[in-house]
Amino acid sequence: MDFLEKVKSNIEKYGMLKKGFKVLIGCSGGVDSMVLLDCICRLKDEYSLDITVAHLNHMLRPEADDDEKFVIEMCKRYNIKCITRKVDVAKLKKEKGLSEEEAGRSARYSFFYEVAEELNIDRILLGHNKNDVVETFFLNLFRGSGLEGLASVPPVRDIIARPLINISREEIEEFARVNNIPFVVDKTNFSLKYKRNIVRNEILPLIKEKFGESVLNTIFRTVEIIREESDQIEELAQKSFEECVQKEDIYYVLNIEKTKNLPVFLRRRIIKMILEYFNAPISYDILKEIEELASLSSGKKKVYNELVVERQNDELVFYRKSEESSFCFEISLDKENHVFYKSFKFNVKPTYRIENPKNIYIDAQHITQEKLYLRTRRDGDFIYFKTGKKKLKEWFIDKKIPKRRRSSILLLAKGSEVIVIFDIYSNIVTINHKYKIKPDTNIFLEIQFAKVKGEE
């Protein structure tokens, strides 16, 4: 099978392209991306492709501007569109506290996805190859990654595809030589200040010397096996996630009881999936700590920067601290008030008669001179029942209202006295005994609330 047939075989095997696709090729100007560009241009008519190239100038090397000009010039020769952008990766590295490699990767992928969205791109094509897969495997192994990390670089992930994924760098260089494909050489590829270059230029040559040239293929096959098994575990984890995790407002709630009989690798994958929703750091130690939290008593919590993981009764609750906020809206008693809270709309107005029995009415005779608020709970809140005064906190406990919901339940209150409790999660309304309507009530406060259509 010649080189182009191999590329086409990968495209077909992994469903990378369909006829009429709009593709974006990430192109650094190096041999991998230039060979990829040449191959895709050769296949352009067969797949009726609309091709655009994206080049990110990392501004890290004196030659970076020349590389950008080279890619622009090559795109002119191939008669395809080219979009470039300059990003000060060194500055980004400092701002985000990343390594130079991480900052560069983050900038590149952000740029590619942004262009893809803007141009309605079907596929982003990248020039990762067999050597990249093996190098990433070792880098992740040295970082202590789990099975997902050891699965290394996948052929396809969302709209990203890698048509050279099982082709060695030597084959790519040979194709460039035979076909006179020009490319630039990034001198930093030889610098040992980058970990990938240590693997590429020192560790892999040593392994080849000791275990033979074919060891690269052997490691690549092992990675493929790991990826296939990891993908199957991922499918199981997704199913378990749907059974064990519930999204409630700003919270992800993990039912501990439902995960008890799951194997440990599935429990960890579920926790990892939740952490990914919060874009939170993930490490073995963090996963272990959260697992252990599930065995501690209710109220115990772990805080990872902004992310809070708290054991609440039989659940682990994940939430971002900054998203927990109070709400307060003053109700005017001389007009109708329209209040939007989460996915609900509240209409509150004074009236002298009961206009619609389906609405909520309270006796407003004794509150017309008071300031009223629709708000969330505060320390010291209380409510009166037929049996007497009760702290709101005690009422929450009696009703077994989960802690995470207590701060979201809306109250109509004057001062610390709660007049109405709107449990929006259970659609239950509780009225202070003092404000229930009586036969002689002649001033009412009418409250109507409903979920806004289309909102979750």
Summary of the structure (lengths in Angstrom):
residues: 456
radius of gyration: 30.4
end to end distance: 53.3
largest distance: 98.5
contacts: 1333
relative contact order: 0.08
helix: 43%
strand: 24%
